[in-house]
């Protein structure tokens, strides 16, 4: 039995610094080296010894003493190559890199299997919330039918502010950027890419298939207005950026990220601000939910070090830490195309203030197999046009698109201004 | 590498039947024997083969083919002896037995360690919700400072019904018994023992100490009235049976179960009906919450089989499944006595309808170092007495007890009718 396991860390940004701090309390782990861009940079991190630093990451992934490599650089390059080299050198991997796992996970898992090492990546999804390990292990007995989550803190913060303060997207985004909650280029968050990486990863575990993130349908929140939010509120909903992965017919999976109206009765309704949450539905367990901080240095480090300690626990006993990986992902997933999904819809229309508008809208919907659940005309705008909101029952997306096209051509209707899917 | 692992199951009640059903989907496990009381009893369980049944549990715990024993009998006898024999015969254990783990866990863990086998017990706390494994593994990097949970579905159902329908405890309890949500002898649930076993187990893991369930302070919900609930509601609270384990000063732990007023802003506020939830606070992660079904055949079986598959995954690779246990529990916990805890309180008083009552109450509190946050007199009852409710700031429990004693002696006060602690 060993006493200590030597590790190397690639990257010393926000998460890397958190990892060093958290590891101070764990004697069984010895940080041998940390790869940074600039060795001379002043750093004030509790537990950091300057002699650990190197600006040559290659020396870490090739170091024969190091048994586990933690990758917290992020992005594809150079993380991908470094991890591949580390695996070939028989090192176990802990990574927080959602983009890399979502885009190249299958390849990495295969390489890891061939080299008899494990890759853990709890921190890649939902920061500090334990979700990957519970999905693989505690819920391992279930056939998972659905995962639905709020997986991006930045957009949840923006939508919460828009809801509670009645402000517009651009205005809140700017504030979030000033506060450091949103990046200077916010597209990764607000256009839904970040959440898409995460739901691709969760879906690949839950359904045990290779999920290509390019097949994930992605919609952002940048077209959500305070008008949409206040109508939604009136009907008893909040608008949230929801990531969904679910089994569909013919063994297809339906994986997507887009804004949705979430009803008061839903578990995700109360998940506000920067909080993340994941709801999992399985044949044995029913519905369980996990919520907590989806980002931040220490919460993310909590997941990274949690993974590390799992591997270290096995290594100290000369065990092979393979079972924790438990991802076969033998087959590529077949995806249900968004056109063939069935959804309820919230449709906001700008119409002429003339008799027959509601009738026209109802007729178009009816002709396209869409049952209306609610149709409301709300006052007349300054320019004399009328604002109409429709809530539909579940309908086929391609029928909906046809109806929208017909609405936009209709004399009495100026324009369909927004279409947002509605959660059950 | 093996292909299949042979297991035995002790007990075929609600949970046992669920386990058999769930195991139908898992080829890597072969149920060799199931111990039941009555072999001749008619059973209609998908996946059950009559030839598996035995009425001699001893043949399971001594069977040399069987590598893992699932115990779902419940209670101390004969489960305790059977598990001990199974461990001595080098079998790994999966149990759903909260009472046994809470009362004799430390002894069993030691015996298991000596025999190089593991004991997993995810199902013993919060049914289908993954909490033990995430606490041990994913959150393993944290120093846990607090766990707070709603761990008993029956009492949560009763309190929710009392709250939403304005009914009294006895009335709702009877209905819950008729519906099968509460047992004929409901004391294990309503007096808080069930939740106490569970918080003792969680605290022993979180704080890595032997927690003796006899040192857990326990209060039930049988003295909660609809009057308490409606006052609580008026102040913005729900009353819930809360289980708490937290670190206190001098390395003591404060572990208890009792009703509390939960504020709207708290994560547990929205946890209603039979749902269970556990909030965990750690130095790195901050606050995370887990919620879902706390009971039921299939949810509980989800946790049992989840544990089983963890062990099986290791056994198939000839690994030693020890690390999953990861409970050192070297030292017995020192408990903070309830008298020395600090809490906010809700105090409901029946007073004479005379001038000076509020002054008397205020003076008594002030003399005992208790700051009042709110004091309300609400109408006059039919018998001419007045109803007064006090909300205090955090105060020492022994000061509170002294104040209550003085109130009960005071001329202007008929009786202190209920005292309920208030969550922050």
Interface residues (C-beta under 8 A of the other chain):
Chain A: X18 X22 X25 X26 X122 X128 X129 X130 X132 X133 X134 X137 X138 X139 X140 X141 X142 X143 X267 X270 X282 X283 X284 X285 X286 X287 X288 X289 X290 X291 X292 X293 X296 X298 X299 X301 X302 X303 X304 X305 X306 X307 X308 X309 X310 X313 X314 X317 X319 X320 X322 X323 X326
Chain B: X18 X22 X25 X26 X122 X128 X129 X130 X132 X133 X134 X137 X138 X139 X140 X141 X142 X143 X267 X270 X282 X283 X284 X285 X286 X287 X288 X289 X290 X291 X292 X293 X296 X298 X299 X301 X302 X303 X304 X305 X306 X307 X308 X309 X310 X313 X314 X317 X319 X320 X322 X323 X326
